[in-house]
Amino acid sequence: MIVHAARALAPGDSLPSHEDMLRPDDLYRYVLIIGYNTPKPVPGAGSCIFLHVWRGKDSSTAGCTAIIC
């Protein structure tokens, strides 16, 4: 699920596991909603499949799918 943390959290709360989608390097320039582990999420089964911009032949991902743009 993609949420705006500042709007979703009460003051002082934090997200236990999250990915910063709005980054200065445009890594997540494009978002594709896949609908993984929805509509009834199973705890521990993950929440997103990340598809992002590939940085080049010397880069890797942490289990994501990366494409050349």
N, C-alpha and C positions, 0 to 999 in steps of 0.2 A: 504494500500500500504506500502510495506517495502522499506525504502530508507536509504542510508547512509547519515546522516545529514551533515557531514563534506563535502560531495561531492555535496549535493543538495542545500545548502544554500549559499547565498552571505555573505561575512564578516559582522558581526554585526546582521544578521538575527537570529531569533529563531523560533522554532516550537511551535505553540499555544497549541497543544494537541498531546502528543506522548508517546510512551512506549520505554524505553531503553531495547533493545533486547539482547545486548551483555553485560551480567552481570557476575560477578565473582562467583555467587552462582549456575550457570547453570540452573536457573529456566526456561529459554527458550532454552534449549539444542537442542530441535527439533523444526523445523518449518514446518507447513503443510499449504500450500496455498489453501484457500477455495474459493476465488473469491467473497467475500461478497461485496455488493454495488459497483459492477463494471459491465460493463466498463464505464458507465456514472454515476459517484457518485452523490448521492442526499445529499446535505448539511444537516448535523445534523443527518443523518441515520447511522453514524458510518463507520468505515473503516476496522475493523478486528474482527475476532472471535479468541480469544486466547486459545490455547490448550497448557498447560504447565505441568511441573513436579509437582506432589503433594508432599508437604513437610511433611505430616503426619496427624494423626487423630486430632490434635489440631490446624490445620491450615484451613484457608478458602480462598476463592478467591473473587474478586470484579466483579463477573459476568462471570468469565472465566470457562473453563472446564479444570480440572486437572486430571492427570493420574499417577499411580505408575509405576516407571521405574526400 
